[in-house]
């Protein structure tokens, strides 16, 4: 019987792999049973039995180099979110599969599995060997997942030249045009902690003007109200050019203006807010305050306050030192900056995106199966496991096609309540992956 992505996704959603703690081992066990039943051998690797990773190598026809398909099995939590349907029931409602991970990224894993199992069922082989990696921990730094595999078992990816993975939240909805993102570059994490120190006091007394709680207000205002300087990159320029070429006026002109205007302190005008913020985010480093910690006593003026900052550094040769200088200039020197995490930099020899035959193969599949859609080279403001596999010299692309209705907003449901994906989109993605596996070069 042919495999379908929908029931596979429903099963995957019902396996709760919220990270932390992850517990991805139960998801890996499910995938292992599926593949074993189809005669596909697997290997399991992990730091412990609960945080495991699966590797399967499906022999190809020898007409192309090995191709890596990587998917993470963990998901973010749902605490404090108001869901219309239970987030781990995997319900099918009005032609959509609901649940945490529907798009990020158990939906992608389901499409990969369906494509591979259907080829097996039909007795067909992919153009080259396919390495499937189902990995843990992507949502919390990848230490137990792709980081572990790349560090401890690089031999698993010998001879792999290209990789397909998630899009990292990329996606543009403008002008009624259906864009299919192909992520060719991504930013890397630069997580910081800003520490403010000063005299504390009793909560019953007026706080002095230089109290830490007063200074916190100035810091948060600076971080939330001003953009960091803009830095041009070839990948972002190509993205904007392709986007402008595909859009009707006046949107085309507004996007074209982004290629040349150095907008620092205002949201780009003339574009819908969501799209304006996304595009502006890949033209500069970004930093956002996300966690504030102070006293846990209501009657105490805190003597120390920390603010955790989610920073993202543009792809290329930009450094943590340069990013820190920009953040320090923004918040002033009233406080200490500590680096909590620096994301891996893509090696210099493959840092620039490659738009050669494999990229053309990706766009060709999209144009064949969706003539009305527009393939779009994207820089994503997020980071994925691609940054780790790239350290092995693998060219990585974020490419999990979903034929979504323009303006549907499904790509904005990552990490928020009511995440869901249309059945038609899953079937389209499965067809695209199948076409790619059979004909890539």
C-alpha positions as CSV (number, residue, x, y, z in Angstrom):
1,X,0.0,0.0,0.0
2,X,1.3,3.5,-0.8
3,X,2.4,5.6,2.2
4,X,0.7,8.9,2.8
5,X,2.2,11.8,4.7
6,X,-1.1,12.6,6.6
7,X,-1.4,9.5,8.8
8,X,2.4,9.5,9.3
9,X,2.2,13.1,10.5
10,X,-0.7,12.3,12.8
11,X,1.3,9.5,14.4
12,X,4.3,11.7,14.8
13,X,2.4,14.6,16.4
14,X,0.9,12.1,18.9
15,X,4.4,11.3,20.1
16,X,5.2,14.2,22.5
17,X,8.7,15.3,21.9
18,X,8.6,18.8,23.5
19,X,12.2,19.9,24.1
20,X,13.1,20.1,26.9
21,X,13.1,17.3,27.8
22,X,12.9,16.0,24.3
23,X,12.4,12.2,24.7
24,X,13.0,11.9,20.9
25,X,13.8,8.2,21.4
26,X,10.2,7.2,21.2
27,X,9.8,9.0,17.8
28,X,13.0,7.4,16.5
29,X,11.6,4.0,17.6
30,X,8.5,4.7,15.5
31,X,10.5,5.7,12.4
32,X,12.7,2.6,12.9
33,X,9.7,0.3,12.9
34,X,8.4,1.9,9.7
35,X,11.6,1.7,7.8
36,X,12.4,-1.8,9.0
37,X,9.0,-3.0,7.8
38,X,10.0,-1.7,4.4
39,X,13.3,-3.5,4.5
40,X,15.4,-0.4,5.1
41,X,18.1,-0.9,7.6
42,X,18.8,1.8,10.3
43,X,21.4,2.7,12.9
44,X,20.7,4.5,16.1
45,X,23.1,6.9,17.8
46,X,22.7,9.0,20.9
47,X,24.0,10.3,24.1
48,X,21.5,8.2,25.9
49,X,18.4,6.0,25.1
50,X,16.0,8.9,25.4
51,X,17.8,11.4,23.1
52,X,18.5,9.2,20.1
53,X,19.1,9.9,16.4
54,X,18.4,7.6,13.5
55,X,20.4,7.2,10.3
56,X,19.3,5.2,7.3
57,X,21.1,4.9,4.0
58,X,18.9,4.0,1.0
59,X,21.0,2.7,-2.0
60,X,20.6,4.7,-5.2
61,X,21.3,4.1,-8.9
62,X,24.8,5.6,-8.7
63,X,23.9,8.4,-11.1
64,X,24.3,11.2,-8.5
65,X,26.3,11.7,-5.3
66,X,24.7,10.8,-2.0
67,X,22.0,13.2,-0.8
68,X,21.2,14.0,2.9
69,X,17.7,14.4,4.1
70,X,17.7,15.7,7.6
71,X,14.7,16.3,9.9
72,X,14.5,17.1,13.6
73,X,12.1,15.1,15.7
74,X,11.8,17.5,18.7
75,X,9.3,20.3,19.0
76,X,8.8,23.5,21.1
77,X,6.4,23.5,24.0
78,X,2.8,24.8,24.2
79,X,2.7,26.1,27.8
80,X,0.6,29.3,28.0
81,X,-0.8,28.9,24.5
82,X,-4.6,28.7,23.8
83,X,-5.2,26.0,21.3
84,X,-8.5,25.4,19.5
85,X,-7.8,21.7,19.4
86,X,-5.4,19.6,21.6
87,X,-1.9,20.1,20.3
88,X,-0.8,16.5,20.6
89,X,-3.9,14.7,19.2
90,X,-3.0,15.1,15.5
91,X,-6.6,15.7,14.5
92,X,-7.7,16.1,10.9
93,X,-10.1,19.0,10.8
94,X,-11.5,20.6,7.6
95,X,-8.7,19.2,5.4
96,X,-5.9,20.3,7.8
97,X,-3.7,18.3,10.2
98,X,-3.5,20.1,13.6
99,X,-0.8,19.8,16.2
100,X,2.5,20.9,17.5
101,X,5.1,20.1,14.8
102,X,2.7,20.1,11.9
103,X,5.0,22.4,10.0
104,X,8.1,22.6,12.3
105,X,9.0,20.0,11.4
106,X,7.2,16.7,11.8
107,X,5.3,17.6,8.6
108,X,8.6,17.7,6.7
109,X,9.7,14.4,8.3
110,X,6.4,12.8,7.3
111,X,6.8,13.9,3.7
112,X,10.4,12.5,3.6
113,X,9.2,9.2,5.0
114,X,6.3,9.0,2.6
115,X,8.5,9.7,-0.4
116,X,11.1,7.1,0.6
117,X,8.6,4.4,1.5
118,X,6.7,4.9,-1.8
119,X,9.8,4.6,-3.9
120,X,10.6,1.4,-1.9
121,X,7.0,0.1,-2.5
122,X,7.3,0.7,-6.3
123,X,10.7,-0.9,-6.5
124,X,12.4,2.3,-7.6
125,X,15.7,3.6,-6.5
126,X,16.8,7.3,-6.1
127,X,19.3,8.8,-8.4
128,X,22.0,8.4,-5.7
129,X,22.2,7.0,-2.2
130,X,20.0,8.9,0.2
131,X,21.0,9.3,3.8
132,X,18.0,10.0,6.1
133,X,19.0,11.6,9.4
134,X,16.2,12.0,12.0
135,X,17.9,14.0,14.7
136,X,17.1,15.3,18.2
137,X,17.5,18.6,20.0
138,X,17.3,21.1,17.1
139,X,15.0,23.3,19.1
140,X,17.5,23.7,22.0
141,X,20.9,23.9,20.3
142,X,21.4,20.5,18.6
143,X,24.0,19.3,21.1
144,X,22.3,15.9,21.4
145,X,21.4,15.7,17.7
146,X,23.1,17.0,14.6
147,X,26.0,18.4,16.8
148,X,26.6,15.0,18.3
149,X,26.5,13.2,14.9
150,X,28.8,15.7,13.1
151,X,31.2,15.6,16.0
152,X,31.3,11.9,16.8
153,X,30.2,10.2,13.6
154,X,31.2,12.3,10.6
155,X,31.8,9.1,8.6
156,X,28.1,8.6,8.3
157,X,28.0,11.4,5.8
158,X,31.0,10.5,3.7
159,X,30.7,11.6,0.1
160,X,27.4,13.5,0.7
161,X,27.5,16.7,-1.3
162,X,24.1,18.2,-0.9
163,X,21.5,18.2,1.9
164,X,17.8,19.1,2.1
165,X,16.3,20.3,5.4
166,X,13.8,22.6,6.9
167,X,13.3,26.3,5.9
168,X,13.8,27.7,9.4
169,X,10.6,29.7,9.3
170,X,11.3,31.3,5.9
171,X,8.4,32.4,3.8
172,X,7.0,35.5,2.1
173,X,3.4,36.2,1.4
174,X,3.1,39.3,-0.8
175,X,0.9,40.4,-3.7
176,X,-1.1,37.2,-4.0
177,X,1.9,35.4,-5.4
178,X,2.7,31.9,-4.2
179,X,6.4,31.8,-3.3
180,X,8.3,28.6,-2.7
181,X,11.2,29.4,-0.4
182,X,14.6,27.8,-1.0
183,X,16.8,28.7,1.9
184,X,20.4,29.3,0.6
185,X,21.8,31.0,3.7
186,X,20.8,31.5,7.3
187,X,21.8,33.6,10.2
188,X,23.4,32.1,13.3
189,X,22.6,32.5,16.9
190,X,24.3,34.9,19.3
191,X,22.6,34.6,22.6
192,X,23.7,37.1,25.2
193,X,23.0,38.0,28.8
194,X,23.1,41.7,29.9
195,X,23.7,42.1,33.6
196,X,22.8,45.3,35.4
197,X,24.1,45.9,38.9
198,X,23.4,48.6,41.5
199,X,22.2,49.3,45.0
200,X,19.1,47.5,46.1
201,X,16.6,48.6,48.7
202,X,13.2,48.2,50.4
203,X,10.2,48.2,48.1
204,X,8.4,50.6,50.4
205,X,10.7,53.5,49.5
206,X,11.0,55.5,46.4
207,X,13.7,54.1,44.1
208,X,16.6,56.4,43.2
209,X,16.9,57.6,39.6
210,X,19.9,55.2,39.0
211,X,18.2,52.1,40.5
212,X,18.6,49.0,38.4
213,X,14.9,48.8,37.8
214,X,14.9,52.3,36.3
215,X,17.9,51.5,34.1
216,X,16.2,48.4,32.9
217,X,13.5,50.6,31.3
218,X,16.1,52.4,29.2
219,X,17.8,49.2,28.1
220,X,14.5,47.6,27.0
221,X,13.5,50.8,25.1
222,X,16.8,50.9,23.3
223,X,16.7,47.2,22.4
224,X,13.1,47.3,21.2
225,X,13.1,50.6,19.4
226,X,16.2,50.8,17.3
227,X,17.7,48.7,14.5
228,X,21.3,47.7,14.3
229,X,23.3,48.9,11.3
230,X,22.6,47.4,7.9
231,X,25.2,45.1,6.2
232,X,24.8,44.1,2.6
233,X,25.2,40.5,1.6
234,X,25.1,38.9,-1.8
235,X,22.5,36.3,-0.7
236,X,20.0,38.9,0.6
237,X,20.5,41.1,-2.5
238,X,19.7,38.1,-4.8
239,X,16.6,37.3,-2.7
240,X,15.3,40.9,-2.9
241,X,16.0,41.1,-6.6
242,X,14.1,37.8,-7.3
243,X,11.2,39.0,-5.0
244,X,11.0,42.3,-6.8
245,X,11.0,40.7,-10.2
246,X,8.0,38.5,-9.3
247,X,5.8,41.1,-7.6
248,X,3.3,43.5,-9.1
249,X,3.7,47.3,-8.6
250,X,3.8,49.1,-6.2
251,X,5.2,46.2,-4.1
252,X,7.9,45.5,-6.6
253,X,9.3,49.0,-6.2
254,X,9.1,48.9,-2.4
255,X,11.1,45.7,-2.3
256,X,13.6,47.1,-4.8
257,X,14.0,50.1,-2.6
258,X,15.2,47.8,0.2
259,X,18.2,46.8,-1.9
260,X,19.5,50.4,-1.8
261,X,18.0,52.3,1.2
262,X,19.8,52.2,4.5
263,X,16.7,52.1,6.7
264,X,17.8,52.0,10.3
265,X,15.2,53.3,12.7
266,X,11.9,52.6,11.1
267,X,10.0,49.7,9.7
268,X,10.2,49.7,5.9
269,X,7.1,51.5,4.7
270,X,4.9,50.4,1.8
271,X,4.9,46.7,2.8
272,X,2.7,44.7,5.1
273,X,4.2,44.8,8.6
274,X,4.9,41.0,8.8
275,X,6.8,40.9,5.5
276,X,8.6,44.2,6.2
277,X,9.9,42.9,9.5
278,X,11.0,39.6,7.9
279,X,12.9,41.2,5.0
280,X,14.5,43.9,7.3
281,X,15.7,41.1,9.6
282,X,17.9,39.6,6.9
283,X,19.6,42.9,6.1
284,X,21.2,43.4,9.5
285,X,22.1,41.6,12.7
286,X,19.2,41.5,15.1
287,X,18.8,41.4,18.9
288,X,15.7,41.0,21.0
289,X,15.2,40.9,24.8
290,X,13.4,37.7,25.6
291,X,13.9,36.9,29.3
292,X,14.2,39.4,32.3
293,X,15.2,38.1,35.7
294,X,15.1,40.3,38.9
295,X,14.1,39.8,42.5
296,X,11.6,37.2,43.4
297,X,10.4,39.3,46.4
298,X,7.7,41.9,45.8
299,X,9.1,44.1,48.6
300,X,12.7,44.2,47.4
301,X,14.2,46.6,44.9
302,X,16.6,44.3,43.0
303,X,20.3,45.0,43.1
304,X,20.9,42.8,40.0
305,X,18.8,42.3,36.9
306,X,19.7,40.2,33.9
307,X,18.2,40.4,30.5
308,X,18.6,37.5,28.1
309,X,19.0,38.6,24.5
310,X,18.3,36.5,21.4
311,X,20.8,37.8,18.9
312,X,21.3,36.7,15.3
313,X,24.4,37.3,13.2
314,X,24.2,37.6,9.4
315,X,25.7,34.8,7.3
316,X,29.2,35.3,6.0
317,X,32.4,36.5,7.7
318,X,30.7,38.6,10.4
319,X,32.1,38.0,13.8
320,X,30.8,37.8,17.4
321,X,33.2,40.6,18.4
322,X,31.7,43.0,15.8
323,X,28.1,42.0,16.8
324,X,28.9,42.7,20.5
325,X,30.2,46.2,19.6
326,X,27.0,47.0,17.8
327,X,24.9,45.8,20.8
328,X,27.1,47.6,23.3
329,X,26.7,50.8,21.3
330,X,22.9,50.3,21.4
331,X,22.5,49.7,25.1
332,X,25.4,51.9,26.3
333,X,28.1,50.8,28.6
334,X,25.8,50.6,31.7
335,X,25.9,46.8,32.1
336,X,28.0,43.7,31.3
337,X,27.4,41.5,28.3
338,X,28.0,37.8,28.5
339,X,28.0,35.4,25.6
340,X,25.7,32.5,26.3
341,X,25.9,30.8,22.9
342,X,27.5,31.4,19.6
343,X,26.1,29.5,16.6
344,X,28.5,27.7,14.4
345,X,29.8,29.6,11.4
346,X,29.6,28.0,8.0
347,X,33.1,27.2,6.7
348,X,34.5,29.9,4.5
349,X,34.9,27.7,1.4
350,X,31.2,27.1,1.2
351,X,29.9,30.2,2.9
352,X,28.6,31.7,-0.3
353,X,25.4,30.1,-1.6
354,X,25.8,27.9,-4.7
355,X,23.2,28.3,-7.5
356,X,24.5,25.5,-9.7
357,X,22.8,22.4,-11.2
358,X,21.5,21.1,-7.9
359,X,19.8,24.4,-7.1
360,X,18.4,24.5,-10.6
361,X,17.1,21.0,-10.0
362,X,15.2,22.2,-7.0
363,X,13.6,25.1,-8.9
364,X,12.9,22.8,-11.8
365,X,10.8,20.4,-9.6
366,X,8.8,23.4,-8.3
367,X,8.1,24.8,-11.7
368,X,7.1,21.4,-13.0
369,X,4.7,20.6,-10.2
370,X,3.4,24.1,-9.5
371,X,3.7,26.3,-12.7
372,X,2.0,29.2,-11.0
373,X,4.4,29.2,-8.0
374,X,7.6,31.2,-7.9
375,X,10.8,29.6,-6.5
376,X,12.5,32.2,-4.2
377,X,16.1,32.0,-2.9
378,X,15.8,33.0,0.8
379,X,18.0,34.0,3.6
380,X,16.3,33.0,6.8
381,X,16.6,35.0,10.0
382,X,16.6,31.7,12.0
383,X,19.1,28.9,12.1
384,X,18.7,25.2,11.6
385,X,20.8,22.0,11.7
386,X,22.1,23.0,8.2
387,X,24.8,25.1,10.0
388,X,26.2,21.9,11.5
389,X,26.1,19.6,8.5
390,X,27.7,22.4,6.5
391,X,30.8,21.9,8.7
392,X,31.3,18.6,6.8
393,X,31.5,20.4,3.5
394,X,27.9,19.7,2.6
395,X,25.9,22.2,0.6
396,X,22.7,22.6,2.5
397,X,19.3,23.9,1.3
398,X,16.1,24.6,3.2
399,X,13.6,23.0,0.8
400,X,10.4,21.4,2.0
401,X,7.8,22.6,-0.5
402,X,4.2,23.2,0.7
403,X,1.7,24.4,-1.9
404,X,-0.2,26.8,0.4
405,X,-3.0,29.2,-0.5
406,X,-1.6,32.8,-0.8
407,X,-2.3,34.7,2.3
408,X,-3.1,31.6,4.3
409,X,-0.6,32.4,7.1
410,X,0.4,28.8,7.7
411,X,4.1,29.6,7.7
412,X,3.6,32.0,10.6
413,X,2.3,29.3,12.9
414,X,5.7,28.0,13.9
415,X,6.1,28.0,17.7
416,X,2.6,29.5,18.3
417,X,-0.8,28.1,19.0
418,X,-3.0,26.3,16.4
419,X,0.0,25.1,14.2
420,X,-1.5,23.1,11.3
421,X,-0.9,22.2,7.7
422,X,-3.3,21.5,4.8
423,X,-3.5,17.9,3.5
424,X,-3.0,19.2,0.0
425,X,0.2,20.9,1.0
426,X,1.6,17.6,2.5
427,X,0.7,15.7,-0.7
428,X,2.4,18.3,-2.8
429,X,5.5,18.2,-0.7
430,X,5.7,14.5,-0.9
431,X,5.4,14.6,-4.7
432,X,8.2,17.2,-4.9
433,X,10.5,15.2,-2.7
434,X,9.8,12.0,-4.8
435,X,10.5,13.9,-8.0
436,X,13.8,15.2,-6.6
437,X,15.0,11.9,-5.3
438,X,14.4,10.2,-8.7
439,X,16.0,12.9,-10.8
440,X,18.5,15.0,-8.9
441,X,22.1,15.3,-10.2
